[in-house]
């Protein structure tokens, strides 16, 4: 029997404090120094992979500093005027506790170069009262004036070999802790394999465990094959269900790299015609995403083209 889940585990178990975030020891040392000193620099947290904790750390840092903050997802904020007004209204006033206010701009690489230039002037204008924390997946889309002159960049690439052993055990322990709290029956060996396969994205690990549990009522070895996102995505493409395909990608937090890798691994092998053209299409759009300010549009265009080829 399927057991209903009342809330998303990703949100329910999101760490509120820096000390509870699973990340390398060097990361903890860096952010702990900021918390102890209270001297917050303008930060640019960068990682090519979503789900590594940039947004979580931004909010946890504000919590530990007892700072008033506003969280804005730049890709969902609407027009430039709306975004500009949100920031100005928040940043121009002082907080009641006398501490620095913080503006978190998530997915700042989705901002146009023109607005990024305006953001530079905001950072300068409100320096006495406010700090900015920007997150991005594509650092090359952040203008040099922000990237090099107005923010301290912190590389959130946790897939480096030097971090892996340290993080794998901590991530496994966190997943098991969640499952125990939720009273979920689980197979520990399967958890180890999922953590290894989805490393370093905690978000994907947690989301997959919840999705599998919601479907089967326990976590067993079946989750290892269930993790393959390509199969469901391929079915949507085969049935020309573009809306469902895009919703599936967004709801699971997959990066465009995940999407194109899975299309290559799972769609191309089953195609009986236009296989070469499909490979070229995947390669072209994957390349174009690296230079686009809106990679989601590139992904949508790729899905449309692949639907016409299958």
C-alpha positions in Angstrom: 0.0 0.0 0.0 1.3 3.4 -0.9 1.9 5.7 2.1 1.0 9.3 1.6 3.6 11.9 2.3 2.5 15.2 3.9 5.5 17.4 3.2 8.6 17.5 1.1 11.5 16.0 3.0 13.9 18.4 1.2 12.2 21.3 2.9 11.2 19.5 6.2 14.8 18.5 6.9 16.6 21.6 5.4 19.3 22.6 7.9 18.5 25.9 9.7 22.1 26.4 11.0 25.5 26.2 9.4 26.6 23.6 11.9 24.0 21.2 10.6 24.9 21.5 6.9 26.7 18.6 5.3 29.7 20.1 3.6 33.5 19.9 3.8 35.4 20.9 6.9 37.1 23.8 5.1 33.6 25.2 4.2 32.6 25.0 7.9 35.7 26.8 8.9 35.1 29.6 6.4 31.5 30.2 7.3 32.1 29.8 11.1 34.6 32.6 10.9 32.0 34.9 9.3 29.5 34.0 12.0 31.9 34.6 14.9 33.2 37.9 13.5 29.8 39.2 12.4 31.7 40.8 9.5 29.8 39.6 6.5 31.3 40.1 3.0 29.3 40.2 -0.1 29.4 36.6 -1.3 29.1 34.8 -4.6 28.5 31.1 -4.0 29.1 29.2 -7.2 28.7 25.6 -8.3 28.0 24.0 -11.7 25.6 21.5 -10.1 22.3 22.3 -8.4 21.4 20.8 -5.1 24.8 21.2 -3.4 23.5 23.5 -0.7 24.2 27.1 -1.9 20.7 28.3 -1.0 20.6 26.3 2.2 23.9 27.8 3.4 22.8 31.3 2.5 19.7 31.1 4.6 21.5 29.2 7.5 24.1 32.0 7.5 21.4 34.6 8.0 19.9 32.5 10.7 23.1 32.2 12.6 23.9 35.9 12.3 20.4 36.8 13.4 20.2 39.0 10.4 17.0 40.2 8.6 17.1 38.9 5.1 15.1 38.8 1.9 15.3 35.7 -0.4 14.7 36.3 -4.1 14.9 33.7 -6.8 16.2 35.8 -9.7 14.8 33.4 -12.3 11.3 33.7 -10.9 11.3 37.3 -9.7 9.5 38.8 -12.6 10.6 42.0 -14.4 13.6 44.1 -13.7 11.6 46.9 -12.2 9.9 44.5 -9.7 13.3 43.1 -8.7 14.8 46.5 -8.3 12.0 47.7 -6.1 12.1 44.6 -3.9 15.8 45.2 -3.2 15.6 48.9 -2.7 12.6 48.7 -0.3 14.4 46.2 1.8 17.9 47.5 1.7 17.2 51.2 2.3 15.9 50.7 5.9 17.9 49.5 9.0 17.0 46.4 10.9 15.5 46.7 14.4 18.4 44.7 16.0 21.0 47.0 14.4 22.6 44.1 12.5 23.4 44.0 8.8 20.5 43.1 6.5 21.2 40.5 3.8 19.8 40.1 0.3 19.9 36.6 -1.0 19.8 36.5 -4.8 19.4 32.9 -5.8 20.3 31.9 -9.4 21.8 35.3 -10.0 23.3 34.0 -13.3 19.7 34.3 -14.6 19.9 38.1 -14.4 20.7 40.1 -17.5 24.1 41.9 -17.7 22.3 45.2 -17.5 20.7 44.4 -14.2 23.9 42.9 -12.9 25.5 46.2 -13.6 22.7 48.0 -11.7 23.2 45.4 -8.8 26.8 46.5 -8.5 25.6 50.1 -7.8 23.1 48.7 -5.2 25.9 46.9 -3.4 27.9 50.1 -3.2 25.0 52.3 -2.2 23.8 50.2 0.7 27.2 49.0 1.9 26.7 50.5 5.4 23.5 48.7 6.0 23.2 45.6 3.8 25.2 42.7 2.3 24.4 40.6 -0.7 24.7 36.8 -1.1 24.5 35.7 -4.7 24.3 32.1 -5.9 24.9 30.8 -9.4 25.4 27.6 -11.4 27.2 29.3 -14.3 29.8 31.7 -13.0 30.8 32.8 -16.5 27.4 34.5 -16.7 28.2 36.8 -13.8 29.8 40.0 -15.1 33.4 40.6 -14.0 32.5 43.7 -12.1 30.4 41.6 -9.7 32.5 38.4 -9.9 35.9 40.0 -9.3 35.3 43.4 -7.7 32.3 43.4 -5.5 31.9 39.9 -4.1 34.0 37.2 -2.5 33.6 34.1 -4.6 33.3 30.7 -2.8 33.5 27.6 -5.0 30.7 25.2 -3.9 32.1 22.3 -6.1 31.8 19.5 -3.6 32.5 16.8 -6.2 36.3 17.2 -5.8 38.1 14.0 -4.9 39.6 15.6 -1.8 36.0 16.0 -0.4 34.4 12.7 -1.4 35.4 10.3 1.4 34.6 12.9 4.0 31.2 13.7 2.5 29.9 10.3 1.5 29.8 9.0 5.1 28.2 12.3 6.3 25.6 12.2 3.6 24.7 8.6 4.2 24.3 9.3 7.9 22.0 12.3 7.1 19.8 10.2 4.8 19.6 7.3 7.4 18.7 9.9 10.1 15.9 11.2 8.0 14.6 7.7 7.3 14.7 6.8 11.0 12.9 9.9 11.9 10.2 9.1 9.4 10.1 5.5 10.6 11.0 4.2 7.1 12.2 0.6 6.7 15.4 0.7 4.6 18.2 -1.4 3.3 21.5 0.2 4.3 23.5 -1.2 1.3 21.0 0.4 -1.1 21.3 3.7 0.7 25.1 3.6 0.2 24.8 2.9 -3.5 22.3 5.8 -4.0 24.5 8.2 -2.1 27.5 7.2 -4.3 25.4 7.5 -7.5 23.9 10.9 -6.8 26.9 12.4 -5.0 27.3 15.3 -4.3 23.6 16.4 -4.5 21.9 15.9 -1.2 18.7 17.3 -2.7 18.5 14.5 -5.3 19.2 11.8 -2.7 16.5 13.0 -0.3 14.0 13.6 -3.1 14.6 10.1 -4.6 14.2 8.4 -1.2 10.9 10.2 -0.6 9.6 9.4 -4.0 10.5 5.8 -3.8 9.0 5.5 -0.3 5.9 7.2 -1.4 5.5 4.6 -4.1 6.6 1.4 -2.4 6.4 2.1 1.4 10.0 1.2 2.1 13.5 1.6 0.8 15.0 -1.6 -0.7 17.3 -2.5 -3.5 14.7 -1.5 -6.1 15.6 2.1 -5.6 19.0 1.5 -7.4 17.3 1.1 -10.7 14.5 3.5 -9.8 17.0 6.3 -9.6 17.5 6.4 -13.3 15.7 9.6 -14.3 16.1 8.9 -18.0 13.4 6.3 -18.3 10.5 8.6 -17.2 11.8 11.4 -19.2 12.1 9.2 -22.3 8.5 8.1 -21.9 7.3 11.7 -21.9 9.3 12.4 -25.1 8.0 9.3 -26.8 4.5 10.4 -26.0 5.2 14.0 -27.0 4.3 15.3 -23.6 6.5 18.3 -23.4 4.7 20.0 -20.6 5.0 16.9 -18.4 8.7 16.5 -19.4 9.6 20.0 -18.3 7.6 19.8 -15.1 9.4 16.5 -14.3 12.8 18.1 -14.9 12.0 21.1 -12.7 10.3 19.3 -9.9 13.3 17.0 -9.5 15.9 19.8 -9.7 17.9 18.3 -12.5 20.6 20.4 -14.2 20.7 20.6 -17.9 23.8 18.4 -17.7 21.7 15.7 -16.0 19.0 16.0 -18.7 21.3 15.8 -21.7 23.4 13.0 -20.2 20.2 10.9 -19.5 18.8 11.6 -22.9 22.0 10.4 -24.5 22.1 7.3 -22.3 18.4 6.4 -22.4 16.8 7.9 -25.4 19.4 7.4 -28.2 19.8 3.6 -27.7 16.1 2.9 -28.2 15.7 5.1 -31.3 15.2 3.1 -34.6 15.6 6.2 -36.8 17.2 9.6 -36.8 19.7 8.3 -34.2 22.6 10.4 -35.6 20.5 13.5 -35.7 19.4 13.0 -32.1 23.0 12.8 -31.0 23.9 16.0 -32.8 20.8 17.7 -31.4 21.7 16.7 -27.8 25.3 17.8 -28.3 24.4 21.2 -29.8 21.9 22.2 -27.2 24.1 21.0 -24.3 26.8 23.2 -25.7 24.5 26.2 -26.2 23.3 25.9 -22.6 26.7 26.9 -21.4 26.4 30.3 -23.0 22.7 30.9 -22.6 21.2 33.2 -19.9 18.1 31.0 -20.0 19.3 27.3 -20.3 15.7 26.1 -19.5 14.6 27.5 -22.9 17.5 25.6 -24.6 16.4 22.4 -22.8 12.7 23.0 -23.9 13.8 23.6 -27.5 15.9 20.4 -27.4 12.9 18.4 -26.1 10.7 19.7 -28.9 13.3 18.8 -31.6 13.8 15.3 -30.1 10.0 14.7 -30.1 10.0 15.4 -33.8 12.8 12.9 -34.4 11.5 9.9 -32.4 
